[in-house]
Amino acid sequence: MRTLGSPRLKTFLENGWEDQIITNKVIRGDPGMSVYSFPKLVQYVARLAYSNRDHVLLFRGQSQDYTNQLGHTTIHPKIFRPRQQGELLPWMEVVQRRYRRLRRAEQFLVREWRNANLPDLRRIERYKNLRWTILQHYEVCPTPLLDVTHSLRVAVSFAAERASNHSVMLYVFAVPQISGAITASAEAELQILRLSSICPPTATRPHFQEGYLLGNYPDIQSPEEKEQYELYEVDFGRRLLCKFRLNLDHFWRDDFPQVSHDALYPDARRDPFLEISERIMNQLGPEN
């Protein structure tokens, strides 16, 4: 994907609002602006959206900020992530094994879809990125896609659930204007997939989470294709518009509470598709 750039970016850095010409490289290397309440975060994001109106803003919450050797935020899809902290990149053998697992999961998904008599089977059979979208969102196996959301509150709640201390990160991504279930931008070398238009009605988790997925365009469909890309070219940090460092002490308010775990991850009673995803994981077996 291409690095976020022109028109010039207006954003918050560690010391506050920055109205000068700011590059994506500066944003990724910045520690991020500290925020202490959800209402204040909403105000800051409103200013971002107003000042960068050529882009759509999507959000991702994480328990911590992962950086590369230059100290810049790095956000890779799980299929390309190192196996452990400190590794620069996963071995080719690891990526190959993950792709093989993904292909098997796709086959199981199509079969389960057919057995459950879910709608639009032909679409799922035809389009690889639709299969990846569902497998990624239900955490069946690693894919070349990255989970994000249109909901600021969901993104922060997701990060807070995984917080090991009182501080988490919120990433704000700037993407091209979204049109339809799949938006592919050749100019940005990016695709945006809207889960609510892809998953069947029985899959309610994407609706509760207001989920989207980001991917490279064109798709990286195999380890051999991945070899044509440098690791930095599949780093979604290149679409980063802003980083917020959130202090969770007294962050939520009575009128803006954290989204509960049960709301973010509805059980099988409210999300029948959960049983299908669990069956696929059982068929795949443990990851090596």
C-alpha positions in Angstrom: 0.0 0.0 0.0 1.1 3.6 -0.5 2.0 5.9 2.3 -0.6 8.4 3.5 0.5 11.8 2.3 -1.0 14.5 0.1 -3.0 16.6 0.7 -1.1 17.7 3.7 -2.0 16.1 7.0 -3.4 17.9 10.0 -3.1 16.0 13.2 -2.4 15.8 16.9 1.1 15.0 18.1 2.4 14.5 21.6 2.3 18.2 22.4 -1.1 18.9 20.8 -2.6 20.1 17.6 -0.1 20.5 14.7 -1.2 22.6 11.8 2.1 22.5 9.9 2.9 20.1 7.1 3.1 16.7 8.8 4.2 13.5 7.2 3.2 10.0 8.0 6.8 9.3 9.1 6.5 12.0 11.8 3.2 10.6 13.0 4.5 7.1 13.3 7.6 8.2 15.2 5.6 10.4 17.7 4.7 8.9 21.1 1.1 10.0 20.6 -1.1 12.6 22.4 -2.3 11.7 25.8 -6.1 11.7 26.4 -7.9 11.3 29.8 -11.6 11.0 29.0 -13.8 9.6 26.3 -15.7 12.9 25.6 -12.4 14.7 25.1 -11.3 12.0 22.7 -14.5 12.5 20.7 -13.7 16.2 20.4 -10.2 15.5 19.2 -11.4 13.0 16.6 -14.1 15.4 15.4 -11.3 18.0 14.7 -9.3 15.3 12.8 -12.3 14.4 10.7 -13.1 18.0 9.9 -9.5 18.9 9.0 -8.9 15.9 6.9 -12.2 15.8 5.0 -10.8 14.0 1.9 -10.4 10.8 4.0 -12.6 8.5 6.0 -11.4 7.7 9.5 -11.3 4.2 10.9 -10.0 3.1 14.3 -8.1 0.4 16.0 -7.4 0.0 19.7 -4.3 -1.9 21.0 -2.9 -2.6 24.4 0.5 -1.2 23.4 2.4 0.5 20.6 4.6 -1.8 18.6 7.5 -0.2 16.9 10.2 -1.1 14.3 13.9 -0.6 14.6 13.5 3.1 13.8 11.0 3.5 16.6 8.1 4.0 14.2 4.7 2.4 14.8 4.3 -0.8 12.8 0.9 -2.6 12.2 1.1 -5.7 10.2 -1.7 -8.2 9.5 -1.2 -11.3 11.7 -0.2 -13.6 8.8 3.0 -11.4 8.3 3.8 -10.8 12.0 6.9 -12.1 13.7 6.3 -15.1 15.9 7.7 -13.2 18.9 8.7 -9.8 20.0 12.1 -8.8 18.8 12.1 -10.7 15.5 12.2 -8.4 12.5 10.0 -10.6 10.3 8.6 -14.1 10.3 10.6 -16.8 8.5 9.3 -17.7 5.0 8.6 -21.2 6.3 6.2 -19.7 8.9 4.4 -17.6 6.3 4.0 -20.6 4.0 2.6 -22.6 6.9 0.1 -19.9 7.7 -1.1 -19.6 4.1 -1.6 -23.4 4.0 -3.7 -23.2 7.1 -5.7 -20.3 5.6 -6.4 -22.3 2.4 -7.7 -25.2 4.5 -9.9 -22.8 6.5 -11.3 -21.4 3.3 -12.3 -24.9 2.1 -14.0 -25.6 5.5 -15.8 -22.3 5.4 -17.3 -23.0 2.0 -18.4 -26.4 3.1 -20.0 -25.1 6.3 -21.7 -22.3 4.4 -23.2 -24.8 2.0 -24.3 -27.2 4.8 -25.9 -24.3 6.7 -27.7 -23.2 3.6 -26.5 -19.6 4.1 -27.3 -17.0 1.4 -24.9 -16.0 -1.4 -22.9 -19.2 -1.5 -21.7 -18.4 -5.0 -20.2 -15.2 -3.8 -18.3 -16.9 -1.0 -17.1 -19.6 -3.5 -15.9 -17.0 -6.0 -14.2 -14.3 -3.9 -11.2 -15.1 -1.8 -11.2 -11.8 0.1 -14.8 -12.4 1.3 -13.7 -15.7 2.8 -10.7 -14.0 4.4 -12.9 -11.3 5.8 -15.0 -13.8 7.8 -12.1 -15.9 8.9 -10.2 -12.9 10.1 -13.1 -11.3 12.0 -14.0 -14.5 13.8 -10.3 -15.1 14.6 -10.3 -18.5 12.9 -6.8 -18.1 11.5 -4.3 -15.4 10.4 -5.1 -13.6 7.1 -3.5 -10.7 5.2 -6.3 -8.4 6.5 -6.4 -6.1 9.5 -9.4 -5.5 11.8 -10.5 -2.0 12.3 -13.9 -0.4 13.2 -15.9 2.7 12.3 -16.9 3.0 16.0 -14.5 5.0 18.3 -16.1 3.6 21.4 -15.8 0.0 20.2 -12.1 0.5 19.3 -11.3 1.9 22.8 -13.3 -0.8 24.5 -11.5 -3.5 22.6 -8.1 -2.1 23.7 -9.3 -1.7 27.3 -10.3 -5.3 27.4 -6.7 -6.3 26.6 -5.0 -3.7 28.7 -2.2 -4.9 31.0 -1.9 -1.5 32.7 -3.9 1.7 32.7 -2.7 3.0 29.3 -3.7 1.8 25.8 -3.2 3.0 22.2 -5.9 4.2 19.8 -4.8 4.4 16.1 -6.7 6.6 13.6 -6.4 5.5 10.0 -7.2 7.7 7.0 -8.6 5.7 4.1 -10.2 6.6 0.7 -13.9 7.3 0.5 -15.9 4.1 1.1 -18.4 2.8 -1.5 -20.2 -0.5 -1.2 -19.1 -3.7 0.5 -15.6 -3.6 -1.0 -13.8 -0.4 -1.9 -10.6 -1.0 -3.8 -8.3 2.0 -4.5 -5.6 1.4 -7.0 -4.1 4.8 -6.2 -3.7 4.0 -2.5 -3.0 0.3 -3.2 -5.6 -0.4 -0.5 -8.9 -2.1 -0.1 -11.6 -1.6 2.6 -14.1 -4.3 3.3 -17.3 -3.5 5.2 -18.3 -6.5 7.3 -22.0 -5.7 7.6 -22.3 -6.1 3.8 -20.4 -9.3 3.6 -21.4 -11.5 6.6 -24.8 -13.2 6.6 -27.5 -11.9 9.0 -26.8 -14.8 11.4 -23.3 -13.4 12.0 -24.1 -10.6 14.4 -20.6 -9.9 15.9 -19.5 -7.6 12.9 -22.7 -5.5 13.4 -22.1 -5.1 17.2 -18.4 -4.2 16.5 -19.2 -2.0 13.4 -16.3 -3.9 11.8 -14.2 -3.2 8.7 -11.1 -4.8 7.4 -8.1 -3.3 5.5 -6.1 -5.1 3.0 -3.5 -4.5 0.3 -4.7 -4.1 -3.2 -4.3 -6.3 -5.2 -4.6 -9.2 -2.7 -1.4 -10.9 -1.6 -2.7 -14.4 -2.3 0.3 -16.6 -1.6 3.7 -16.6 0.1 5.3 -16.3 -3.3 3.4 -13.1 -4.0 4.4 -11.8 -0.6 8.1 -12.2 -1.7 7.4 -9.4 -4.2 6.8 -7.0 -1.4 9.1 -5.6 1.2 7.8 -5.9 4.8 7.2 -2.1 5.1 4.9 -2.3 2.0 2.4 -4.4 4.0 2.5 -2.2 7.1 -0.8 -0.4 7.8 1.2 2.1 9.8 1.5 3.8 6.4 -2.1 4.8 6.7 -1.8 6.2 10.2 -3.2 9.7 10.7 -3.0 10.0 14.5 -2.0 8.1 17.6 -3.7 8.7 20.9 -2.3 7.3 24.2 -5.3 6.8 26.4 -5.1 6.8 30.2 -8.0 4.6 31.4 -8.2 5.9 34.9 -11.5 7.7 35.0 -11.7 7.6 31.2 -15.3 6.4 30.9 -18.3 8.3 32.0 -21.8 7.3 33.1 -23.2 8.6 29.8 -20.3 7.1 27.8 -19.6 3.6 29.4 -17.2 1.1 28.1 -18.8 -1.5 25.7 -19.1 -4.8 27.6 -17.3 -8.0 26.6 -20.7 -9.7 26.0 -21.7 -6.9 23.6 -18.4 -7.0 21.7 -18.4 -10.8 21.6 -22.0 -12.1 21.5 -22.4 -15.7 22.5 -23.8 -18.5 20.2 -27.3 -17.7 21.3 -27.1 -14.2 19.8 -24.6 -15.1 17.1 -25.3 -18.5 15.5 -22.3 -18.1 13.2 -20.0 -18.5 16.2 -20.7 -22.2 16.2 -19.7 -22.4 12.5 -16.4 -20.6 13.2 -15.7 -22.9 16.2 -16.3 -26.0 14.0 -13.8 -24.7 11.4 -11.2 -24.1 14.2 -11.7 -27.6 15.5 -11.3 -29.0 12.0 -8.1 -27.0 11.5 -6.6 -28.3 14.8 -4.0 -26.5 16.8 -1.6 -24.1 15.1 2.0 -25.3 14.8 
